[in-house]
């Protein structure tokens, strides 16, 4: 089969839906399938086109403004011309704007599209943070979800929440994502493991929902009782500077090591050498890091948030805590430290549980879903739902042989962009495209213009003297996560 995966980010970025697709793609190639990946060009230092483990990767600019989408059409036309026509399109992780692009391509090629909901993609009933991301892209993502030939989710928990959002698509089935089991089970301990001594690993995005501060608190509570125990924090995000300051206030600067985002190969070695890993999430779609830890022989201390228990395989798969609480995490670490045999029993029980979610085991399930969907598919027309989707369809469909239906299709979207940006401070706009993207996404997410202008003025004052391109990049990153408050903006700019 010819399979096109669509992901909002992809290798070398790690830590989300891109990792299982990167690993599954190479397994599908090994089984004789042709695999392409369409993703955003993030970071922009990566090549636009490359082949990794037999998977053909195509990167396109991250379109936010209507003018960005207009510029994107030329790259999409080239992509359509050069890529092998897929038998199925599979969107994994529903972040703007690619689910909409996938729907458009599916109708153009007359092939089925699957939209798989991942963590942070839709509003969460417990954690308010995913809603912020959702608001930045709902106008593109929700219609694409409703029109998909198959809408599924990466965990039972996410499936239930998807049904709350789009009840007409119930029941929403679950399609689990997996890991390269061999990568984690055969990894060698990290090269710094001996220098650190026994360490707890936090392999997480540094965002509020991940509760990394509670892991730091736990190390602080144990600093006299188990003075040799260190904490290694691998990951980046808006909270990094605040977390570093918190560790310093607790007198833990020499015991908490912030090493930034790491490639997946290094993540495997970090897990292999760790005493334990802490996953104290407030919400979690599934939490593949838990399965990766099990495969690497690293005990997991985790909450039961979201789909964590599903991916861990139940009560025997981890040492659970009832809440993201430093005292509870410290007690769990104390239990493992004081009872090495209990730690080994946990490792032994958890390792086989991880094998059920290996990409090798899941590949057959995925291809069966694809084959069934392709066989039953009936071509359908693309029906635009706003001025941007109408203009995009016009630009892509007419060269493909469809009759034109619009005069000046980009006139209305561009007029909206011009009107919105005309309300922004000129000094703020002078920061560059990232500032424009931030302002436009904030407006489209419902942030009142008066409040938005105050945020922009604060950012200008607080970042005076910093390079404009660094400030603009931080703002665009903040907007990507739906963060339009002053504190979050500064967090992303600093990091």
Residue, then its C-alpha position, 0 to 999 in steps of 0.5 A: x500500500x501507499x500510505x501518507x501520514x500527516x503529523x503536525x511535527x515530526x523528526x527530529x522533534x520528539x515526545x509526541x505523536x510523531x515518535x510512534x509514526x516515525x517508528x511505525x513508518x520504518x516497520x511498514x516500509x520493511x513490510x513492503x509498503x511505501x510511506x510518506x509523511x507530510x509535516x510542518x517545517x519545524x524546526x526550519x533548520x531541517x531539510x524540506x525533503x529527506x528520507x529517513x529509514x525508508x520513509x519519505x518526509x515532506x515539510x511545508x511551512x507552518x501556515x497561520x495567516x491567510x497570506x501564509x496559506x496563499x503562499x502554501x498553495x504553491x508548495x502543496x501543488x508541488x507536493x501533489x505533483x511529486x508524491x506517490x498517490x496514497x491509498x489512504x491518508x492517516x492524520x495522527x495528532x489533530x493540530x492546526x492546520x494539517x487535518x484540514x489540509x489532509x481532508x482537502x487532499x483526500x477529496x482531491x485524490x479520492x482516497x479515505x482519510x483517518x483522523x486520530x485524536x491524540x493527547x492535547x488535541x481536544x478539550x480535556x474535562x480535567x485539565x484546562x490547558x488542552x482547550x487553549x491549544x484547541x481554540x487556536x485551531x478549532x475552525x480547521x480541526x473540528x470540521x475535518x473531524x466531522x468529515x473524516x472517513x474514520x475518526x478514532x482516538x489513541x486511547x479509550x479515555x480520548x475516545x470518550x472525550x472525543x464523543x463528548x465533542x462530536x457526539x454524532x461520530x460515536x462510538x469512536x474506536x481506539x487505535x493505540x500507538x506504539x513504540x520501537x520496543x527493540x530501541x528501548x529494551x536494548x539501549x545502553x545506560x546514558x554516558x553520564x549515568x555514572x557521573x550523576x549517580x542514581x537518578x530519577x528521570x523526568x522525560x516530559x514537556x515542561x508545561x503545567x499539565x506535566x507537573x514536573x515541579x512535583x518531581x522536583x518537590x519530591x527530590x527536595x523532600x528526600x534530600x536528607x534521607x537519600x542525599x545521593x538521589x538526583x533528578x534529571x529533567x529532559x525536555x523543554x517548554x514554557x516552564x523551564x526557567x520557572x522550574x530552574x528557579x524553583x529547584x534553586x530555591x529548594x537548594x537543589x541546583x546541584x541535584x536537579x539537572x536540566x538537559x533540554x530536549x533530547x533525541x529519542x535514542x538518547x531518551x532510551x539510554x536515559x530510561x535504561x540508566x534511571x532508578x525510576x521515572x516520574x509521570x505525574x501528569x494532570x492529564x494525558x492522552x496515553x503517555x507513551x513514555x510509560x511504555x518506553x520506560x517499561x521496555x527499558x526496564x525503568x520503574x514508572x511512578x505515575x498518576x492515573x490521569x487520562x489514558x496512562x493506566x491503559x498504556x501501562x497495562x493496569x495496576x501491575x504496570x507501575x507504582x501509582x500515586x493518587x495525585x500529582x503531589x510531591x509527598x506521594x511521589x517521595x513516598x513512592x521513591x522511598x518504597x523503591x529505594x528501601x525495597x530493591x526486590x520490590x523494584x525488580x518485581x515491578x520491572x519484571x512485571x512491567x516489561x512484558x506489558x510493553x511488548x503488546x504496544x510494540x510497532x511490530x505488533x501493531x503494524x498488522x492492525x494498522x494495515x488491516x484498518x487501512x485496507x478495509x477503509x480503502x476497499x469500502x471508500x466512496x469518493x466525495x467532494x470537498x465542501x469548503x467551510x470558510x473563506x480560507x478553505x474555499x480559496x485553498x480548494x480553488x488554488x489546488x483543484x482548478x489546476x487539477x482539472x476542476x472548474x473555477x468557482x470564485x473570482x479573486x478567492x484570496x480577497x476576503x481572507x486577506x482583507x480579514x488579515x489586514x483588518x485584524x493586524x491593523x489593530x496591532x501596535x506597529x512596534x510590536x509588528x516590527x518584531x516580524x512574522x512571529x509577532x503577526x502570527x501570535x496576534x492573529x491567532x490570539x484574535x482568532x482564539x477569542x482574546x479581546x483586542x484591548x487585552x491583547x494590545x496590553x500583552x503586546x505592550x508588556x512583551x515589548x517592555x519586558x524584552x527590550x534589548x533582546x534580538x527581535x527574531x528570538x522574541x518573534x520565535x518565542x511568540x510564535x511558539x507560545x501561540x502554537x500552544x494557545x498561550x497569550x498571557x504575559x507570563x507564558x509569553x515570557x516563558x517561551x521567549x526565554x526558552 
